[in-house]
Every structure is written in structure tokens, then in C-alpha cells.
Amino acid sequence: MAKSVLVVESDPFIRQVLQRRLRNDGYEVRGAANGIEGLEAVEGLSPDMVISDWEMPRMDGMEFCRRVKEQPNCRSVYFILLTSRDQEQDIVEALQAGADEYLVKPVDVKELLARVQAGMRIAGLQHDLEQANESLNHALKRIDRELQVVAGIQRMLLPQSLPTVSGLEFGVFYLPSSECGGDYYDVLPLGDERFGVVLADVSGHGTPAMVAMALTRLLVHHHAEASESPADLLGTLNRELFEHLPTEQYVTMFYGILDARRRRLTYSSAGQTPPVWTSARRETVETLPNCEGFPLKLVQPDVIYQNSDLQMDGGDQLALYTDGLTETINDAMDLYGIDRLKASLRLRRDAAPHERAGLIAADAQDFAAGAPQNDDISLLLIDLLNGSKTARIADCRVPIAD
């Protein structure tokens, strides 16, 4: 298909000469005597190139150039401005108006035709770039829609509510850093008033982390009830992930079995951040020891994990969290850190756990003061009630942060 050129020139002789030479070179050509006629022709022709005189009646070339470039479908039109003006300021004004080329009259026709050929190549590249950008924008929108669907699937993989248990209360806060996150938390009824408590963090972000998180959740649900101990489950998960997760990703995880009747927690850790234990009797807030185990699928398939025990009392509280919380950063590059988390837990210990989780997350976000964060945040709280205290909520719905 022939490239189209619009020649806007008030001198009819010059206009006809240019039109004839351009047609001889194979271009589709239309002419106009001034900027007003030129605008009408632009709407009908949608030219690849415009050659326009500067000095014209009714609308000069500068204004005509501006009006053409303002039209969304003409921004890639290659515009050559012809004029007898040759001062530096004139050239600057022409380029600022949107002209791509500036030629001083009298113009050599051969030079003009060479500039037209070069301009057409540039215009073609600009057109190809616009089409590529349009295709890319369509692809990005499609990917964004797909990510929203994936994010919805991921949120459905997380508990939609936490158990209502005599003597226990749960609370949770969850905020992914992108559409799809790699954090995973769960509370699994194991029978005889025992519950498996899970908090895990998959390395990386986005869809790959979500897929690895989904696989981890599947394996936890498949093996938790049959595992003899938390360490036994972590060992099984480590072997299974080596077999079924082909990427370089790894998973940090804390898994504990909480015996609500005996108020005893048996736990094991695969490199997950140590939970914080608030002891009512001792009036202390401290991290649990022995949480240094290797992350799952990081070293080798036959890693052996260790169990630890914690005897708790009524009124005690546990806070399980991913490092996205303590590594919340502000503009001064300071971290929220474990000390601020402990202080926040101590300050808000009288609040119900579902409320406390939101308050602690808000405290970290206030600390960040709008600074962008690069990691998911998960916070799972567990309260052991005193004998005289009953659960304050009938159904602990999980608040998912937007």
C-alpha cells in the first residue's frame, strides 16, 4: 500500500510541483492551500507525512503543526516544515511545535525527496512501535486480569475462618506485597483438642511463589495428621518439595502442635522467624528458642529437624509472623524490627487477638509512613484463655488486607 503525503502550500505552483514529484516516486498525495484546508484533509487522508509551508493565510504552518500533533491518531505523523526563516530561534519554535524536520527555502527538490524517504522510514518505525506498545498494553491487561484471578484462588487457599475452640482464641492479618503472595498460614484440627499451627514463607514473589505456596499447603494437609511430630512433618515436606518443586525456591516454615487441654506446644522450625511468646505468669515477652532449622528444599532431601516443647499457662499469647512484618522499612531505611514488635504486642495484649493483629499491622504501616514494601506480611496470633475467660467472638473471620 502506497504511503500518503499531504502537501500544504499556499503557492499553487510550488504545491503542484511537489505533488507531481511525490506521485512520480510512488506516494499517494493530496494538496491543501492553508492550515484550515490541511486539517480537513488530515481527517480524511490520515497521512503518513505532512509537508507544510510556514507562511500561509488563515492558519500558518506553526499552528497547523500544533493542531495536527494534538490529534491522538496523528502523533506519529512525520511533519516537515518549509520556511524562509533560518534563525536559530525559528528552528527552536518549529521543533517545539512538533515539527520533525525543518528545511529552509528555497528547497532543493532532490534533497526534499531524500528527506521524505528518510522520514517515511522513521514514521514506519514509529508506527510499528505504537502497534507493539498497543499489543504490549493488551497483553499486560490480560496478565493483570489473570493475576487477579490467581490472587483470588490463592486467598481461597488460605483459611477463610479460624477455628472456634474452648480455651483458645485466634487472630490473623495478611497482606501480600503484590497480587500473589508466598506466605501461608493455617490452623489444622488434629483431634483430641490438638491443633496444627502453620506459618510458612516461600522465597520469591508473584505467581511462582503462589504456586509453590499452593503445593506446600497441599503437602501440609496431606501429611499433617499422619505425622508423629512437627519435626517428622518438616522432614517429610522437605523430601516432598525436593521431589515435586523443580524451581530454585525454598520454604521457611514454623509448625507446632498445640495441645489445648494440656496447654503444651510442641514445635519445630525450618528457618522461619521465631514466634514471640508473651507469658502471663512471668510477665515476659520473648522469642521461642530452637528455630534455626534449615529451610525446606534448601540443603538436601534428608535433613533431620528437631522438636522443642513449650509449657504454657492461661493468659499466655503466641505471635507467629513472617519477616515481611519485622522487615517493614521506612524512608530512613530503618527496620520495624523484633523489638518494636515485642513492644507492640506488650502494649496491645489486652485486645482480642483479631483486633490486636490489625493494630500491630497498622503500627508497622505507620512506621513505614508510606515507604514501599517488598515482602508479604502475615501475622497469626493465638491466645490461651484463663479458666474463667471465654472466647469473645463466635466466628473468627480472616481479615484480608487490600
N, C-alpha and C positions, 0 to 999 in steps of 0.2 A: 504494500500500500504506500502511495507517494506521501512524502512529508509535506505539510502545509505551511505556507508562509503568508502573512498579512503585511502588505506594504502600505504604510500610512504616510503620504507625502502630498503637500499642498500644491507643488508644481506638477501639473499633469504630464509634462514631457518627461521629467525625471521618473515619475511614477510608472509611466508606460515602458520606459527603457528597462527599469529594474524588473518589472513584471515579465517582460519578454525574455530577458536573460535568465531569470529564475525558472520560467517554464521550459526553456530550452535545456536546462540542467535537470529536468525531470520533477520539479516541485509543483504541487498544486498551489496556485497563487490567487489571492484576492487583493483588491486595492481599496483605499479609502482616502478622502481628501483632508480629513482632520480628525481630531480625537473623538468627537461625538460619533461620527460615522464609524470610526475604528472600534469603539465599544460595541456598537451594534453588530459589526462584522465578527468580533471576537465571540459574541454569544452564539452566532450561527455556525462559525467555522471551527471553533476550538483549536486554534492554530498551534503548531509546534514551535513557531518562531514569529516574532514581530519585528519588522524593521520600520522605524518611525523617525520622521524629522522632528527637530526640537521646535522650531519656529513655525507655528501653524495658527490659523484663525480659530475662534470659538473655544478650542481647548488645545493647549500646547502639548508638546511631547512629554514634558516632565509630569504634568498632571495625568495625562493619558497613561503613562507608565505606572504611576502610583495606583490608578484605578484598576488597571489590569492585574497588577500583582496582589491587590486586595481580594480578588475573586479566588475562592478556595480551589477551583478547578484549573486555575491559570498560574499557580505559584511556580510551577516548573517550566512555564513558557520562557524560552530564551529571547531576551529583549535586546536589540541593537539600536542604539540612539545615534542619529546622524545630526551634526551641527557644525556651524562655522565657528562656534565658540571653542577656544583652545586654552583658556586659562585653567590653572590648577583647581581653583575653587569651583569652576563649572564642572570639571570632571568629578570632583568630590560630590557635588549636589546630584549629578546624574546617577552615580553609583548608589548614593543614599536613597534615591527614589526607587531603586530596584533594577536599574539597567545592568545587564550582564556585560555589555560591550559598548564602547564609546569610540566613534570614528569621526574625524574632523573632515568637513567638506573643503574642497572638492574631493570626492571619494573615488579612488580607482576601482572600477567595476571588478577587475580580476581579484583585487585584494578583498573586496566585499564578498565575492563568491567564495573565496577561501575561508573567510571568517564565518560565512553561513555554514559551510561544510563542517568546520570545527565546532560551531555552536550546535549543530544538529547532533553531532556525536555526544556532546555534553548533555544536551536535552534528553537524548535517548538513555544515557546513563542515569540521569535524574529520574526519568520515568520508570526505569527498571528498579531503581532504589525505592521509589514510592510504592511500587507494586510489591516489592519484597517486604517493605515495612508494613504494608496493609496485611499481607499474608501472615507476617510475624505477629501482628496485633490480634488477628483472628485465632492464631494458634495459642497465644498467651491467654486469651479469653477462654478458649476451650480448656486449657490446662487449669486455669483458675476455677472453672466450674467443676472439673474433675477433682481438684484438690478439696473443694468444699464438700463434695460427696464423700471423699476419702476421710476427711475430718469428721464428718457425721458418723461414718462407720466406726472410726476409732473411738469416738465418745460413747458409742453404744457398747464397745468392748469393755469400757470401764464400768464399775458398779453404778447403777442408776440410783440405788439407795443402799445404805449400810444397815447391818442387822440391828434389830431392837432386842437387846439382851438384858436380862435381870442382872443388875450389878455392874453393867458396863455402859458407857456412852462413847459414841464415835463422832468425829467431825473431820471434814476434809476441805481442802482448797486445791484447785487445779487450774493452771494457766499455761498453755503451750506457747512457745516463743514464735511459732509460725502456724500455718494451717494445720499441719500434722506434727504431733509431738512424739517423743520416745519414752516418756515417763509412764509407769504402770503401777497402780496400787490396787489392793484387793483385800477383802476380809472373807475368809472361806470357812463356813461351818464344818467342823470335823467330827461332830458328835460328842456326847458326854460333856457338854459345856466347854468344849475346846474349839479354838478358832485359829486358823492360819492367817497370819498378818504379813502382807507382802508390800514391799516398796522397791521398785526397780527403775533403772535409768539406762536406756540404750544409748550407746555412743552415736554421735551424729544427729542430724535433724532432718525434717521433711519426710517425704514418702518412704525412703529406705528405713528410717528409724521407726516409722509407724508399722511397716511390715514386720520388722524384727520384733517390735513390741507385741504384735498380734501373735507371732509364733511363740514368744516367751509366755504369754498368757495361756495359750493352748497347752503348752507343756506343763505349766504350773497346775492347771485344772486337771490335767490327765494324771499327774503323778503325786499330787499333794496328799491325797487321802491314804494312798498305799505306802508312803514313805515313813520309815520308822522314826525319823528325827529331822529337824531343819537341815543339819549337815548332810544327811542322806539325800534330801531333796536337791540341795545345791549341787552335790556331786552328780546326780542323775541329770539335772538340767545342763551342767557343763558338758557332759558327754553327748547329750542330745543336740545341743547347739553346735558343737563341733561337727556333728554329722549332717545337720539339716540347715545350717545357716552358712551359705557359701561366701558371704562377703567378709570384709575385714572388721566388721562390727563386733563389739563385745558388750556385755551387760553387767552392770553393778547391781547387786540385789541384797536386801535385808529380808530374811524370812524368820519369823518367830511363831511358835505355837503357844498361844495364851490359854492357860487353864483358868477359866473364870472362877471356878469353885475353889481351887487352891490358891488363886491369885499368884500364879507362878508363870513366868515367861521363860521358855527355852528357845534360844535363838542362835542363828549362825549368819555370818555376813560374807558376801563376795565383793568386798571392796566398796560397799555402799557407805555413805556418810553415817556416822554413829548416831542413833536416836538419842534424844535428850530425855532423861528420867527426872521428874520432879517428885521428890519424896516428901510426903506429908509429915511423917514421923520425924525424919531427920532434918526437915526444912532445908533441903539442898536441891540444887538444880545442876545436874552433871550429865556428861555423855556416857553411854554404855561402853565398857571396855571390850576388847577382843573382837573388833570389827575390821580386821586388817586382811581378811582372806582375799585371794586373787579374784579379780572379776571373772565372770563366766565367759568361756571361749576366748581367753586371752593368752594363756600359757600352754597348756597341754590337756588332753582329754581326761587324764586320770588324777586330777587334783583332789586331795583329801581335805575336806572342810571340818572345822571344829565346832562343837556345841558349847554354849555357855548358858548359865541359869541366873535368873533374877527373881528373888522373892520380893513380892510387892505387898503393900498394905492398902486398905481402904483410904481413898483420898489421893492416892498416887496418880500421876499422869505421865503418859508417854507421848513424845512428839517424833514422828518419823518424817523425814524431809529429804528432798533431793538437793544437790548442791546448787541448783538454779536459785534457791532461796538465799543461802548464805553467800553466794557469789553475785548477788544483786549489786550492781555497781552504780556510783553516781558520777557526775561530771568531773569531780576531782580525782577519779579513779580509785576511790576508797570502796572496799567491800563491806556489805552489810555484816557479814561475819557471824561466827558462832556466839560471841559474847553478846552482841545485840539481840540475837535470837533468844538466848537464855534470859536476858533482861526482859524481853517482851513476854516470854512465857511466864516469868515470875509476876510481872505486873498484871497480867490478864488471867491469872489462874482461877479466879472466881467465876469467870464467864463460862457458859456452856460450851462444849468443845466445837460445835458447829459455828458458833458465834466467834469463839476465840481464834479459830483458823482464819476467818475472814479478817479479823482485827490485826493479826500478825502479818498476813499478806499485805494489808493496807499500810502497816508500819514500814514494811520493806519497800513498798512502792513510793511512799512519802520520802523515804531515804534516797531513793533513786532520783526523785524530782524530775521525772520525765526522760531521764537518760535511757537510750535504747538498751534492751536486754537481749542476750544471745542464747539463753537456755530456758528450758521448761521449768516451771515451778510446781512442785507437788508437796502438800503438807497433810499428813494423816495423823490425827490426834485420837488418843484412847484414854479415857478416864475410868479408874476403878472407884466405884461409889462406896461411901461408907454404908454400914449396915442399915442406918436409919434413913438413908437417902435413896430416892427412887429416880428413875430416868425422867428428865424434864421434857423430853419430846417423844412422841409416839412413833414418828416416822422420820428418820434422818435422811432427807433428800440431799443429793450431792449438788452443791452449787458449783457450776462450771463457769469460770470467768470468761468474759468475752474478750 
